Amino acid sequence: MKIHQIDTVVVGSGCAALNAADWLWHLGKRDMIMVTDGFMKGTSRNTGSDKQTYYKLSLCGQHPDSVYDMAKTLYAGGGVEGDIALAEAAGSVQCFMKLVNLGVPFPTNALGEYVGYQTDHDATKRATSAGPLTSRYMTQVLEKEVKKKKIPIWDSCMAVRVFTENNRVCALLCLEENEDKKSLFHLIFVRNIVWCTGGPSGCYYYSVYPKSQTGMSGVLLKEGVCGRNLQEWQYGLASVSFRWNVSGTYQQAIPRYISVDSSGVEREFLLEHEKADEMPGFVFLKGYQWPFDVKKAETSSLIDRLVYRETILKGRKVYMDFRRNPSNLSDFSHLLPEAYEYLKRCNALDGTPIDRLKKMNPMAIELYRNHGIDLYQEPLEIMVCAQHHNGGISVDTNWQSSVKGLYVAGEAAGTFGPYRPGGTALNSTQVGSMRAALHIMSEATSFLESGIEKEKQGLEEEEKRKWIAKAEHWIAQVHETQAKEKAGREDVMCYRERRQKKMSSIAAHMRNLEEMRRFLQDSEKEIQNFFDLVSITDERQLPVLFQTYDMLLTQSAVLSAMIVSAEVFGNRGSAMVEKTENLDEKTDGAGEKDWDKQWKIVTDWDGKTFISRLEKVKPIPPENDWFEVVWAQYREKNKGYLEKLEDNGNQSR
């Protein structure tokens, strides 16, 4: 095991991590590194949709907007801290314009306005897009900046454990896999960690996350870091062979939905429902009502429920077929008025679904062609998949977790609740990582810059030896258990897939309360002796072993929060709590009331299990914009920076 001392470590390689590192360097931090288990693996680089959205304050048109109005929209999603909503709204323009200046091609009109459109859960036109690959463009321009600044990147290096004491981060343990597939542990003594590992996508088998993305939230939750709204996810229709959201124009083209059984018998199953005549309109609405939503369980989200029944309950395969129109779509004038008007304005009131898709968004067709799928020639297999975690690690307005020195940004941070406007996730990656960097630079003190006295250095060495011994003991235990006889133990990959499939069947958008309770009980037992339960073939599978342990921890914490949510709220947001045999029963989203929005669910590890409870969210802070007062506070807070500016000005004269 190698020992290091580094002031700040950024964990991850996506939009949030790269932005954090770039901001830290820009603000003067040099004693830092980035750590990632695979620089090219992250969700930001490998996901998108037909028109991936970035949500920010309106910068176009006549309709008035304000930071406070945007904060109210975010807060209205429920379970959202008011001060965090205000911070995300306030930072949106600064972060958006940074991306623009770095080269992300967000479109403007002839006079330079950044045009927008309405996204889900929003009544304005704050949304914008650079196309299907918006987050990839963001990653690429930020990567260029990080590499230009020569910020050290430890690639193929997985963060596997965080050590804390007295509610303060102390050290980070990483596992490096070198070119010879040999494993080497690194123990890094740190002052600050910015944790940007993405959402815990390893929780589910049916997932639109890239296969290379697993998340690593369990590492923090087991260490006692508080979780927030872990029960809140987004689920929606996605393609299977190539993982991608089938939202937006994929649905607005109104493809034919077909189900195929094991004998190859094909059915247009949507037309078997009593609402068959309305199905083309419901499919259209899925375009911008893509996430499963209990409030829409009898309209657009009915599509998700019926796909779930065909695939999970009946074991069939479901496809979207762009080659032929639905059998009951012969007269477009019978569509919902908004669908008819939209297609009319797009000059797409005729032809087949692929014809309409070509007129509205030819890039959406090309995207699949680039991955070996020709929508002109073959149907597209789909499932209802986990797509985004709205919950995560609890953070404050500086994106600092409940442990001092440990910051969490991007999807790993739990800043949202049941609902959020589409595209807010990308804004949150940028605002959260920027605010974390700003806080680190204003509050934290570098080991190398602090001038520690000799006697304190001696105490520090003693502390180091303690953590080195703990890390070595833990590593030895892992190696010891894996060296035991493999008979009676489950292969780690089989264990992982079995648990993921169970989560997808009982704890995704359709949640079975009794099954979740039983599964959590089993999970709690397995946490205690996980490394004795599973086996790996050799040392090369150590990364998979640690990822699977993290998955178990995260699933357990998520289940704890889901059970509380089901018991208190019932159907809420993305979750319908019912027994699977009651799928045909009508629902109006009963259980979700306005008062629900005032509550978040927080989750803590008590040493043996995860405990979840309700807490009230903070309201949006009252306006505090008297210029002279804010200016004085700003000058005091940034005294050192302003003095440097003044010195530089005097020298230039």
C-alpha positions as CSV (number, residue, x, y, z in Angstrom):
1,M,0.0,0.0,0.0
2,K,1.3,3.4,-1.0
3,I,0.8,6.4,1.3
4,H,0.2,10.0,0.1
5,Q,-0.7,13.3,1.6
6,I,-2.8,15.6,-0.8
7,D,-4.9,18.5,0.2
8,T,-7.9,18.0,-2.1
9,V,-9.0,15.0,-4.1
10,V,-11.8,15.1,-6.7
11,V,-13.4,11.7,-7.2
12,G,-15.0,11.1,-10.6
13,S,-14.5,12.2,-14.2
14,G,-17.9,13.6,-15.3
15,C,-19.3,17.1,-15.7
16,A,-19.3,17.7,-11.9
17,A,-15.8,16.3,-11.2
18,L,-14.1,18.1,-14.1
19,N,-15.8,21.4,-13.2
20,A,-14.8,21.1,-9.6
21,A,-11.2,20.5,-10.5
22,D,-11.2,23.4,-13.0
23,W,-12.7,25.8,-10.5
24,L,-10.3,24.7,-7.8
25,W,-7.3,25.4,-10.1
26,H,-8.8,28.7,-11.2
27,L,-9.2,29.8,-7.6
28,G,-5.6,28.9,-6.8
29,K,-5.6,25.3,-5.6
30,R,-2.5,23.4,-6.8
31,D,-2.2,20.6,-4.2
32,M,-5.0,18.4,-5.7
33,I,-5.6,15.4,-7.9
34,M,-8.5,13.8,-9.7
35,V,-9.2,10.1,-9.0
36,T,-11.4,7.9,-11.3
37,D,-11.9,4.2,-11.9
38,G,-12.2,5.0,-15.7
39,F,-11.8,8.5,-17.2
40,M,-14.0,7.6,-20.2
41,K,-16.6,5.7,-18.3
42,G,-18.9,8.3,-16.7
43,T,-22.5,9.0,-17.3
44,S,-22.0,12.5,-18.4
45,R,-19.8,11.3,-21.3
46,N,-21.9,8.3,-22.3
47,T,-25.6,9.3,-22.0
48,G,-28.2,11.6,-23.5
49,S,-31.6,11.7,-25.1
50,D,-33.2,12.8,-28.3
51,K,-32.6,16.4,-27.2
52,Q,-30.7,16.4,-23.9
53,T,-31.8,19.4,-21.8
54,Y,-29.9,22.0,-19.8
55,Y,-32.1,24.0,-17.4
56,K,-31.2,27.5,-16.5
57,L,-32.7,31.0,-15.9
58,S,-34.5,32.3,-19.0
59,L,-32.2,34.3,-21.3
60,C,-34.6,34.9,-24.2
61,G,-38.0,36.5,-25.0
62,Q,-40.5,38.7,-23.3
63,H,-41.6,36.5,-20.5
64,P,-40.3,37.7,-17.2
65,D,-38.1,35.5,-15.0
66,S,-36.0,35.8,-11.9
67,V,-33.7,33.8,-9.7
68,Y,-36.5,33.6,-7.1
69,D,-39.0,32.4,-9.6
70,M,-36.7,29.6,-10.7
71,A,-36.0,28.7,-7.1
72,K,-39.8,28.4,-6.5
73,T,-40.1,26.1,-9.5
74,L,-37.3,23.8,-8.1
75,Y,-38.8,24.0,-4.6
76,A,-42.2,23.0,-5.9
77,G,-40.9,19.6,-6.9
78,G,-41.2,18.6,-3.2
79,G,-38.6,17.4,-0.7
80,V,-36.3,20.2,-1.8
81,E,-34.4,22.5,0.6
82,G,-35.3,26.1,-0.2
83,D,-31.8,27.5,0.2
84,I,-30.4,24.9,-2.1
85,A,-33.1,25.7,-4.7
86,L,-32.1,29.3,-4.5
87,A,-28.4,28.6,-4.8
88,E,-29.0,26.4,-7.9
89,A,-31.1,29.1,-9.5
90,A,-28.6,31.9,-8.6
91,G,-25.6,30.0,-10.0
92,S,-27.3,28.8,-13.2
93,V,-26.4,31.8,-15.5
94,Q,-22.8,32.0,-14.3
95,C,-22.3,28.2,-14.9
96,F,-24.2,28.2,-18.2
97,M,-22.1,31.1,-19.6
98,K,-18.9,29.4,-18.5
99,L,-19.9,26.4,-20.7
100,V,-20.9,28.7,-23.5
101,N,-17.5,30.4,-23.3
102,L,-15.7,27.1,-23.3
103,G,-17.5,26.1,-26.5
104,V,-20.6,24.1,-25.8
105,P,-22.8,24.9,-28.8
106,F,-26.0,26.1,-27.1
107,P,-28.1,27.7,-29.9
108,T,-28.9,31.4,-30.2
109,N,-31.2,33.3,-32.5
110,A,-30.0,36.0,-34.9
111,L,-29.7,38.6,-32.2
112,G,-27.9,36.4,-29.7
113,E,-30.7,35.3,-27.4
114,Y,-30.3,31.9,-25.9
115,V,-33.6,30.5,-27.0
116,G,-35.5,28.1,-24.8
117,Y,-38.3,25.6,-24.7
118,Q,-40.7,24.1,-22.1
119,T,-39.5,20.9,-20.4
120,D,-41.3,18.5,-18.0
121,H,-42.4,20.0,-14.7
122,D,-42.0,23.5,-15.8
123,A,-44.3,26.2,-17.0
124,T,-41.7,28.5,-18.6
125,K,-39.1,28.1,-21.4
126,R,-35.9,27.9,-19.3
127,A,-34.7,24.7,-21.0
128,T,-32.1,24.7,-23.8
129,S,-30.1,22.0,-25.5
130,A,-27.0,21.4,-27.6
131,G,-28.6,18.2,-29.0
132,P,-28.6,14.5,-28.0
133,L,-25.1,14.8,-26.6
134,T,-25.3,18.0,-24.4
135,S,-23.6,16.4,-21.4
136,R,-20.9,14.9,-23.6
137,Y,-20.0,18.3,-25.0
138,M,-19.9,19.7,-21.5
139,T,-17.5,16.9,-20.5
140,Q,-15.3,17.4,-23.5
141,V,-14.8,21.2,-23.0
142,L,-14.2,20.8,-19.3
143,E,-11.8,17.9,-19.9
144,K,-9.8,20.2,-22.3
145,E,-9.5,22.8,-19.6
146,V,-8.4,20.3,-16.9
147,K,-5.7,18.8,-19.2
148,K,-4.6,22.3,-20.3
149,K,-4.0,23.1,-16.6
150,K,-2.1,19.8,-16.2
151,I,-4.2,18.8,-13.2
152,P,-3.0,15.3,-12.2
153,I,-5.5,12.5,-13.0
154,W,-5.1,9.1,-11.4
155,D,-7.0,6.9,-13.9
156,S,-8.0,3.3,-13.3
157,C,-8.0,4.1,-9.6
158,M,-11.2,3.3,-7.7
159,A,-12.2,5.0,-4.4
160,V,-13.2,2.2,-2.2
161,R,-13.4,3.6,1.3
162,V,-13.4,6.9,3.1
163,F,-12.1,7.3,6.7
164,T,-13.6,9.9,9.0
165,E,-13.1,10.9,12.6
166,N,-15.0,13.4,14.8
167,N,-17.2,14.2,11.8
168,R,-14.2,15.2,9.7
169,V,-12.8,13.5,6.6
170,C,-9.3,12.1,7.2
171,A,-8.3,9.7,4.4
172,L,-9.3,8.1,1.2
173,L,-8.5,4.5,0.3
174,C,-8.2,3.8,-3.5
175,L,-7.6,0.6,-5.5
176,E,-5.4,1.1,-8.6
177,E,-5.5,-1.4,-11.4
178,N,-2.3,-1.2,-13.4
179,E,-1.5,-2.4,-17.0
180,D,-0.7,-5.9,-15.8
181,K,-4.1,-6.1,-14.0
182,K,-2.3,-6.1,-10.7
183,S,-4.0,-4.3,-7.8
184,L,-2.3,-1.7,-5.7
185,F,-3.9,0.2,-2.8
186,H,-3.3,3.9,-2.1
187,L,-4.1,5.6,1.2
188,I,-4.4,9.3,0.7
189,F,-4.5,11.6,3.7
190,V,-6.7,14.5,2.7
191,R,-8.3,17.8,3.9
192,N,-11.0,17.8,1.3
193,I,-12.8,15.4,-1.0
194,V,-15.2,16.4,-3.7
195,W,-17.2,13.2,-4.4
196,C,-18.7,13.2,-7.9
197,T,-19.2,9.5,-8.6
198,G,-22.6,9.9,-10.3
199,G,-25.9,8.1,-9.4
200,P,-26.0,4.6,-7.9
201,S,-26.9,3.0,-11.2
202,G,-25.7,-0.4,-9.9
203,C,-28.9,-0.7,-7.9
204,Y,-30.9,-1.9,-10.9
205,Y,-30.7,-4.5,-13.7
206,Y,-33.0,-2.6,-16.1
207,S,-31.2,0.6,-16.4
208,V,-30.4,3.3,-19.0
209,Y,-27.1,4.2,-17.3
210,P,-24.1,3.1,-19.2
211,K,-22.8,-0.3,-18.1
212,S,-19.5,1.2,-17.1
213,Q,-21.3,3.5,-14.6
214,T,-22.1,2.0,-11.2
215,G,-21.9,4.8,-8.7
216,M,-20.3,4.6,-5.3
217,S,-22.7,6.2,-2.7
218,G,-22.7,3.2,-0.3
219,V,-19.1,4.0,0.6
220,L,-20.2,7.3,2.1
221,L,-23.5,6.1,3.6
222,K,-21.8,3.2,5.5
223,E,-19.3,5.7,6.9
224,G,-22.2,7.6,8.5
225,V,-22.7,10.3,5.9
226,C,-26.4,11.3,5.8
227,G,-28.6,10.5,2.8
228,R,-31.5,12.5,1.5
229,N,-34.5,11.4,-0.5
230,L,-32.9,8.1,-1.5
231,Q,-36.3,6.8,-2.5
232,E,-36.7,9.3,-5.3
233,W,-35.7,8.2,-8.8
234,Q,-36.7,8.8,-12.4
235,Y,-37.8,5.8,-14.4
236,G,-38.8,5.8,-18.1
237,L,-38.8,4.0,-21.4
238,A,-35.3,3.3,-22.8
239,S,-33.8,1.1,-25.4
240,V,-32.1,-2.1,-24.3
241,S,-29.3,-3.2,-26.7
242,F,-28.1,0.4,-26.8
243,R,-28.9,2.1,-23.5
244,W,-30.6,5.4,-24.4
245,N,-33.8,7.3,-23.3
246,V,-36.6,7.1,-25.9
247,S,-38.1,10.4,-24.9
248,G,-38.9,13.6,-26.9
249,T,-39.4,13.2,-30.6
250,Y,-39.0,9.4,-30.3
251,Q,-42.5,9.5,-28.7
252,Q,-43.8,12.5,-30.5
253,A,-43.4,10.7,-33.8
254,I,-46.0,8.3,-32.4
255,P,-44.4,4.9,-33.2
256,R,-46.3,1.6,-33.1
257,Y,-45.9,-0.4,-29.8
258,I,-45.7,-4.2,-30.2
259,S,-45.2,-7.1,-27.8
260,V,-43.6,-10.4,-28.9
261,D,-44.0,-13.6,-26.8
262,S,-41.6,-16.6,-26.7
263,S,-43.3,-18.1,-29.7
264,G,-42.8,-15.0,-31.8
265,V,-46.5,-13.9,-31.7
266,E,-46.7,-10.2,-32.2
267,R,-49.5,-8.0,-30.7
268,E,-50.2,-4.2,-30.5
269,F,-50.9,-4.5,-26.8
270,L,-51.8,-0.8,-26.2
271,L,-54.8,-1.3,-28.4
272,E,-56.1,-4.1,-26.1
273,H,-56.7,-1.5,-23.3
274,E,-60.1,0.1,-22.8
275,K,-58.4,3.5,-23.6
276,A,-57.1,2.2,-27.0
277,D,-58.5,5.2,-28.9
278,E,-56.5,7.6,-26.6
279,M,-53.2,5.7,-26.8
280,P,-51.7,7.6,-29.8
281,G,-52.1,10.8,-27.8
282,F,-50.7,9.3,-24.7
283,V,-47.6,8.1,-26.6
284,F,-47.2,11.6,-28.0
285,L,-47.3,13.1,-24.4
286,K,-44.6,10.7,-23.3
287,G,-42.2,12.9,-25.3
288,Y,-42.2,15.6,-22.7
289,Q,-43.8,13.6,-19.9
290,W,-41.1,11.0,-20.2
291,P,-40.5,10.1,-16.5
292,F,-43.0,7.7,-14.9
293,D,-45.4,9.8,-12.8
294,V,-48.2,8.6,-10.6
295,K,-50.2,11.7,-11.4
296,K,-50.2,10.6,-15.0
297,A,-50.8,6.9,-14.3
298,E,-54.0,6.9,-16.4
299,T,-52.6,9.0,-19.3
300,S,-49.1,9.1,-20.5
301,S,-47.6,7.0,-17.7
302,L,-50.2,4.3,-18.5
303,I,-47.7,3.4,-21.3
304,D,-45.0,2.6,-18.7
305,R,-47.4,0.5,-16.7
306,L,-48.5,-1.6,-19.7
307,V,-44.9,-2.1,-20.9
308,Y,-44.0,-3.2,-17.3
309,R,-46.8,-5.7,-17.4
310,E,-45.7,-7.1,-20.8
311,T,-42.1,-7.4,-19.9
312,I,-41.7,-8.0,-16.1
313,L,-45.0,-9.8,-15.4
314,K,-45.5,-11.7,-18.6
315,G,-41.9,-12.1,-19.7
316,R,-42.4,-10.8,-23.2
317,K,-40.3,-8.4,-25.3
318,V,-41.7,-5.0,-26.2
319,Y,-40.6,-2.9,-29.2
320,M,-41.2,0.6,-30.6
321,D,-41.7,0.2,-34.3
322,F,-41.1,3.3,-36.4
323,R,-41.8,1.5,-39.7
324,R,-45.6,1.4,-39.4
325,N,-48.2,3.6,-37.8
326,P,-50.3,2.3,-34.9
327,S,-53.3,0.5,-36.4
328,N,-55.7,3.1,-34.9
329,L,-53.8,6.1,-36.3
330,S,-55.5,6.7,-39.6
331,D,-56.9,10.2,-39.0
332,F,-54.5,12.7,-37.3
333,S,-57.4,15.1,-36.6
334,H,-58.5,12.7,-33.9
335,L,-55.3,13.3,-31.9
336,L,-55.1,15.4,-28.8
337,P,-55.2,19.1,-29.9
338,E,-51.7,19.7,-28.6
339,A,-50.3,16.7,-30.5
340,Y,-52.1,17.7,-33.7
341,E,-50.9,21.3,-33.5
342,Y,-47.3,20.2,-32.7
343,L,-47.1,17.8,-35.7
344,K,-48.7,20.3,-37.9
345,R,-46.1,23.0,-37.1
346,C,-43.4,20.4,-37.8
347,N,-45.0,19.6,-41.1
348,A,-45.3,16.0,-39.9
349,L,-49.0,15.1,-40.2
350,D,-48.5,12.3,-42.6
351,G,-46.3,9.3,-43.4
352,T,-44.9,6.7,-41.1
353,P,-43.3,7.3,-37.6
354,I,-39.8,7.2,-39.2
355,D,-40.9,9.9,-41.7
356,R,-42.1,12.1,-38.9
357,L,-39.0,11.5,-36.8
358,K,-36.8,12.4,-39.8
359,K,-38.6,15.7,-40.2
360,M,-38.5,16.6,-36.5
361,N,-35.1,15.3,-35.4
362,P,-32.9,13.5,-38.0
363,M,-30.1,13.4,-35.4
364,A,-32.2,11.0,-33.3
365,I,-32.2,8.4,-36.2
366,E,-28.5,8.9,-36.8
367,L,-27.7,8.3,-33.2
368,Y,-29.1,4.8,-33.3
369,R,-27.5,4.1,-36.7
370,N,-24.1,5.0,-35.2
371,H,-24.7,2.2,-32.7
372,G,-25.7,-0.5,-35.3
373,I,-29.5,0.0,-35.1
374,D,-31.4,1.1,-38.2
375,L,-34.8,2.4,-37.3
376,Y,-35.8,2.2,-41.0
377,Q,-35.3,-1.6,-40.9
378,E,-35.9,-2.9,-37.4
379,P,-38.0,-2.3,-34.3
380,L,-36.4,-0.9,-31.2
381,E,-36.5,-3.1,-28.0
382,I,-37.4,-1.1,-24.9
383,M,-38.0,-1.5,-21.2
384,V,-39.0,0.8,-18.3
385,C,-35.5,1.6,-16.9
386,A,-34.0,3.5,-14.0
387,Q,-32.6,6.7,-15.5
388,H,-31.7,9.2,-12.8
389,H,-31.5,9.3,-9.0
390,N,-33.2,12.5,-7.7
391,G,-32.0,11.7,-4.1
392,G,-28.5,11.1,-2.9
393,I,-26.1,12.3,-0.3
394,S,-27.4,15.2,1.8
395,V,-25.5,18.4,1.2
396,D,-25.8,22.0,2.4
397,T,-25.7,25.2,0.2
398,N,-21.9,24.7,-0.3
399,W,-22.5,21.1,-1.3
400,Q,-20.7,19.9,1.8
401,S,-22.1,16.7,3.3
402,S,-22.8,16.0,7.0
403,V,-19.1,15.3,7.3
404,K,-16.8,18.3,7.2
405,G,-14.4,18.4,4.3
406,L,-16.4,15.9,2.3
407,Y,-18.3,17.6,-0.6
408,V,-20.7,15.8,-2.9
409,A,-21.7,17.2,-6.3
410,G,-23.5,16.0,-9.4
411,E,-26.0,13.1,-9.3
412,A,-24.4,11.7,-6.2
413,A,-25.8,14.7,-4.3
414,G,-29.4,14.6,-3.2
415,T,-30.7,18.0,-4.1
416,F,-34.0,17.0,-5.6
417,G,-37.2,15.3,-4.5
418,P,-40.1,13.6,-6.4
419,Y,-40.2,16.1,-9.2
420,R,-37.8,18.3,-11.0
421,P,-37.8,20.1,-14.4
422,G,-35.9,18.2,-17.1
423,G,-32.4,19.4,-17.4
424,T,-31.9,20.6,-13.8
425,A,-29.5,17.7,-13.2
426,L,-27.0,19.2,-15.6
427,N,-27.3,22.6,-14.0
428,S,-26.8,21.0,-10.6
429,T,-23.5,19.4,-11.6
430,Q,-22.1,22.8,-12.5
431,V,-23.5,24.9,-9.6
432,G,-22.8,22.3,-7.0
433,S,-19.2,21.7,-8.0
434,M,-18.5,25.4,-8.4
435,R,-19.9,26.2,-4.9
436,A,-17.9,23.3,-3.4
437,A,-14.7,24.7,-4.9
438,L,-15.5,28.2,-3.7
439,H,-16.1,26.9,-0.2
440,I,-13.0,24.8,-0.1
441,M,-10.9,27.8,-1.1
442,S,-12.5,30.1,1.4
443,E,-12.7,27.8,4.4
444,A,-10.2,24.9,4.1
445,T,-6.5,25.2,4.9
446,S,-3.9,23.2,2.9
447,F,-1.4,21.0,4.7
448,L,1.4,22.4,2.6
449,E,0.4,26.0,3.0
450,S,-0.6,26.1,6.7
451,G,2.9,26.2,8.4
452,I,2.1,23.5,10.9
453,E,4.3,23.6,14.0
454,K,6.7,20.7,14.6
455,E,4.9,19.3,17.6
456,K,1.7,19.2,15.7
457,Q,3.4,17.5,12.8
458,G,4.5,14.7,15.3
459,L,0.9,14.3,16.4
460,E,-0.2,14.1,12.8
461,E,2.3,11.3,12.1
462,E,0.8,9.4,15.0
463,E,-2.6,9.8,13.5
464,K,-1.4,8.7,10.2
465,R,0.0,5.4,11.6
466,K,-3.4,4.7,13.2
467,W,-5.2,5.1,9.8
468,I,-2.5,3.1,8.0
469,A,-3.0,0.3,10.4
470,K,-6.8,0.4,10.0
471,A,-6.6,0.4,6.2
472,E,-4.1,-2.5,6.2
473,H,-6.3,-4.5,8.6
474,W,-9.4,-4.0,6.4
475,I,-7.5,-4.9,3.2
476,A,-6.1,-8.0,4.9
477,Q,-9.6,-9.1,6.0
478,V,-10.9,-8.8,2.4
479,H,-8.0,-10.8,1.1
480,E,-8.4,-13.4,3.8
481,T,-12.1,-14.0,3.1
482,Q,-11.5,-14.3,-0.6
483,A,-8.7,-16.9,-0.1
484,K,-11.2,-19.2,1.7
485,E,-12.8,-22.2,0.0
486,K,-15.3,-21.1,-2.6
487,A,-17.7,-24.0,-2.1
488,G,-21.1,-22.7,-0.9
489,R,-20.3,-19.1,-1.9
490,E,-22.0,-17.3,-4.7
491,D,-20.0,-15.9,-7.6
492,V,-19.9,-12.1,-7.2
493,M,-21.3,-11.5,-10.7
494,C,-24.2,-13.9,-10.2
495,Y,-24.9,-12.3,-6.8
496,R,-24.9,-8.8,-8.3
497,E,-27.3,-9.7,-11.1
498,R,-29.7,-11.5,-8.8
499,R,-30.0,-8.5,-6.5
500,Q,-30.3,-6.0,-9.4
501,K,-33.1,-8.0,-11.0
502,K,-34.9,-8.2,-7.6
503,M,-34.7,-4.4,-7.2
504,S,-36.0,-3.9,-10.8
505,S,-39.0,-6.1,-10.1
506,I,-40.1,-4.9,-6.7
507,A,-38.6,-1.5,-6.0
508,A,-38.5,0.5,-9.2
509,H,-41.5,2.6,-10.4
510,M,-43.8,-0.3,-9.3
511,R,-43.1,-1.0,-5.6
512,N,-44.3,-3.9,-3.5
513,L,-44.1,-2.9,0.1
514,E,-44.1,-6.4,1.6
515,E,-41.5,-7.6,-0.8
516,M,-39.3,-4.6,-0.1
517,R,-39.5,-5.2,3.6
518,R,-38.4,-8.8,3.2
519,F,-35.6,-7.9,0.8
520,L,-34.3,-5.3,3.2
521,Q,-34.2,-7.8,6.0
522,D,-32.1,-10.1,3.9
523,S,-29.9,-7.2,2.8
524,E,-29.2,-6.2,6.4
525,K,-27.9,-9.8,7.2
526,E,-25.8,-9.8,4.1
527,I,-24.0,-6.5,4.9
528,Q,-22.6,-8.1,8.0
529,N,-20.8,-10.9,6.2
530,F,-20.8,-9.9,2.6
531,F,-17.1,-10.8,1.9
532,D,-17.8,-14.3,3.2
533,L,-20.9,-14.8,1.0
534,V,-19.4,-14.1,-2.4
535,S,-16.4,-15.2,-4.2
536,I,-14.2,-13.8,-7.0
537,T,-12.1,-15.7,-9.5
538,D,-8.8,-13.8,-8.9
539,E,-7.4,-10.4,-7.9
540,R,-8.5,-8.9,-11.1
541,Q,-12.1,-9.0,-9.8
542,L,-11.4,-6.9,-6.7
543,P,-12.9,-3.8,-8.4
544,V,-16.1,-5.8,-9.1
545,L,-16.1,-7.0,-5.5
546,F,-16.0,-3.5,-4.0
547,Q,-18.6,-2.2,-6.5
548,T,-20.9,-5.0,-5.5
549,Y,-20.5,-4.4,-1.8
550,D,-21.2,-0.7,-2.5
551,M,-24.3,-1.8,-4.4
552,L,-25.5,-3.8,-1.5
553,L,-25.1,-0.9,0.9
554,T,-26.8,1.5,-1.4
555,Q,-29.7,-0.8,-2.2
556,S,-30.2,-1.3,1.6
557,A,-30.3,2.5,2.3
558,V,-32.6,3.1,-0.7
559,L,-35.0,0.3,0.4
560,S,-35.1,1.8,3.9
561,A,-36.1,5.2,2.5
562,M,-38.6,3.6,0.0
563,I,-40.4,1.7,2.8
564,V,-40.8,4.9,4.9
565,S,-42.1,6.8,1.8
566,A,-44.5,4.0,0.9
567,E,-45.9,3.8,4.5
568,V,-46.3,7.6,4.8
569,F,-47.0,8.9,1.3
570,G,-48.2,5.9,-0.6
571,N,-48.1,6.7,-4.4
572,R,-45.7,9.6,-4.9
573,G,-43.7,11.0,-7.8
574,S,-42.1,8.2,-9.6
575,A,-43.4,5.4,-7.4
576,M,-46.6,3.5,-7.4
577,V,-47.0,1.4,-4.3
578,E,-49.3,-1.6,-5.1
579,K,-49.2,-5.3,-5.5
580,T,-48.4,-6.3,-9.0
581,E,-51.7,-8.3,-9.4
582,N,-53.6,-5.0,-9.0
583,L,-52.0,-3.4,-12.0
584,D,-55.4,-3.0,-13.8
585,E,-56.9,-1.1,-10.9
586,K,-57.4,2.6,-11.6
587,T,-55.3,5.1,-9.7
588,D,-55.3,8.8,-9.5
589,G,-52.0,9.1,-7.7
590,A,-53.8,8.9,-4.4
591,G,-51.6,9.6,-1.4
592,E,-49.7,12.5,-2.9
593,K,-50.9,15.7,-1.4
594,D,-49.5,19.3,-1.3
595,W,-48.3,18.8,2.3
596,D,-46.1,15.9,1.1
597,K,-43.8,18.5,-0.5
598,Q,-42.8,19.9,2.8
599,W,-41.0,16.7,3.8
600,K,-37.8,15.0,2.9
601,I,-36.7,11.6,4.0
602,V,-33.2,11.4,5.6
603,T,-31.3,8.1,6.0
604,D,-28.5,7.3,8.5
605,W,-26.4,4.2,9.3
606,D,-26.7,3.4,13.0
607,G,-23.8,0.8,13.0
608,K,-26.0,-2.2,12.1
609,T,-28.6,-1.0,9.7
610,F,-30.0,2.1,7.8
611,I,-32.6,4.1,9.6
612,S,-34.9,6.5,7.6
613,R,-37.1,9.3,9.0
614,L,-39.1,12.3,7.9
615,E,-37.8,15.9,8.3
616,K,-39.2,19.1,7.2
617,V,-37.4,20.9,4.4
618,K,-36.3,24.5,4.8
619,P,-38.3,27.2,3.0
620,I,-36.8,29.4,0.4
621,P,-34.9,32.2,2.3
622,P,-36.5,35.6,2.2
623,E,-35.0,38.1,-0.2
624,N,-31.8,39.6,1.0
625,D,-30.7,41.9,-1.7
626,W,-30.1,45.3,-0.2
627,F,-27.0,46.2,-2.1
628,E,-24.9,48.1,0.5
629,V,-25.4,45.3,3.1
630,V,-24.5,42.5,0.6
631,W,-21.6,44.4,-0.7
632,A,-20.1,44.9,2.8
633,Q,-20.5,41.2,3.6
634,Y,-18.9,40.3,0.3
635,R,-15.9,42.5,0.9
636,E,-15.4,41.0,4.3
637,K,-15.7,37.5,3.1
638,N,-13.3,38.1,0.1
639,K,-10.9,40.4,1.9
640,G,-7.8,38.4,0.8
641,Y,-8.8,38.2,-2.8
642,L,-9.7,41.9,-3.0
643,E,-6.4,42.9,-1.4
644,K,-4.5,40.9,-4.0
645,L,-6.4,42.7,-6.7
646,E,-5.5,46.1,-5.1
647,D,-1.8,45.1,-4.9
648,N,-1.8,44.0,-8.5
649,G,-3.4,47.3,-9.5
650,N,-0.8,49.3,-7.6
651,Q,2.1,47.3,-9.2
652,S,0.7,47.9,-12.7
653,R,0.7,51.6,-12.1
